[in-house]
Amino acid sequence: MLIEDFIRYLQYERGYSPCTLEAYSKDLSQFAEYVKAYREGRFDPAESDADIVRNWIVFLMDEKHSPRTVGRKLSSLKSFFKFLTKQGVITTNPLRFVVGPKTSKPLPAFVKEADMENLLDGEDFSDDYE
């Protein structure tokens, strides 16, 4: 019920796109199912803590989800718990200190010296170019 309330909030109050709403809904449902598997079929956000979230992150990484995907799912979860805190459903946000996995950043591409010289000494520049 709380997840549906949050999705409606995102849709009507925040104006999120249908694709974003679907992604948030899937991410939160996935987390709820994970918690239910370890808590006798119950999902109560008030009983969720940072440890269960960290275990979920490890589970997702073990399932070969990319760090970027896990980060997006964690972002959905953080928004949800922030919403619950503002609504007074929970008193403290258990995700405030949870950090997602590091994402890799591509190295910058460099132009080889010979290619740069060919470019600068090439025929593209006229003689009067300063």
N, C-alpha and C positions, 0 to 999 in steps of 0.2 A: 504494500500500500504506500509506503513512504517513497519508494522508487517512482511509482506512478505520479505521486504529488510533485516530486522533484522534476520529472520530465515535463509535466504540465507547466510548472513554474518556468522552466527553460523555454518552453514553446510560447507561452502567452506573455510572460513578463519580460523575458530577455530576447525573444524573437529569434531563437536559434533555427537554423535550417533543418529540414526533415532528415538529411543525411547525418547531421551532427546529433540530432535527437536519437536516431537509430543507433549510432555508435555508442552514445552514453548509455542508452538502455541495455544494449548487449553487454557492455563492460560491467555495469552494475549488477545485472542478472548473473553474469559469470562469477563475480565475487560472492554474491549471495549463495549461489549453488556450492561454491567452494566452502563457505562457512557452514552451510547446512550439512555438508559431508563430515564435518568435524564436531558439530554441536548438536547431535541427535536430531537432525532435521529442522533445526530452528535457525532463523536469521533475525537477530535483534541488534540493530546498529549500536544500541547503548552498551551491549556486551562486547563489541568489537574493540580490539586494542591494537597497538602498533605491532605487536608480535604476530598476530594473525595476518596482518597486512604484509609484513615482511616475508612470512611463510608463503603467502600467495604470490609475491613477486618471485621468490625462488622457484615455486612451482611453475610459473609461466616461463621463466628462463629455462628450466629443465624441459619444458614442452617445446623448446626451440623457437619461442617467440623472439623477435628482434628487440634489442634494447629500446628502440624508438617506439615500438608497439606497446611494450610494457610501460614506458613512460606516459604514453597517451592514456592507457587504462588507469594508471595511477592518478593522472590529472583528473579524470572523470570521477574517481573515488574521492579525491581531495575536495572537489567542488561539491559533491554530494554531502560529505561530512560537514563542510562549511555551511551549507544550506541547513542541515539538521541543527547545527549549533545556533544559527540565527533564529530558527523556528522554536528553539527551546526544547527540542526533543532530547538532545544530549547537552551536558554541561561543558565538557571540554572536547576539543577535536583531537582524536588520537593520531591523526596523520600529520600534525604540524611539524614533527621532527623526522618523518619518514622521507628518505631520499631515494629516488629512483636509480636505475642502473645508468652508468655512463654510456653515452652514445659516441660512436667513433666519428671523427671529423676528417674529411678527405684532406690530404696534403695539397698545398697549392701547386699548380702547374707552372713550370718555368720554361722560358724560351731559351733554347741552346744558344751559345755565343755565336756560332757560325750562322745560325738562322737570323739572329739579330743583325749581324753584320750584313748579310744578304739583303735584309729588309732596308737598312739604313743606307747602304751603298747602291741599292737597286735603281731601276729606271723610273720608279714612280715619282721621284722628285725632280723638278726642273732645276736648271743651273742657277736661277735667280732665287731659289728657296733659301731663306735665312735660318 
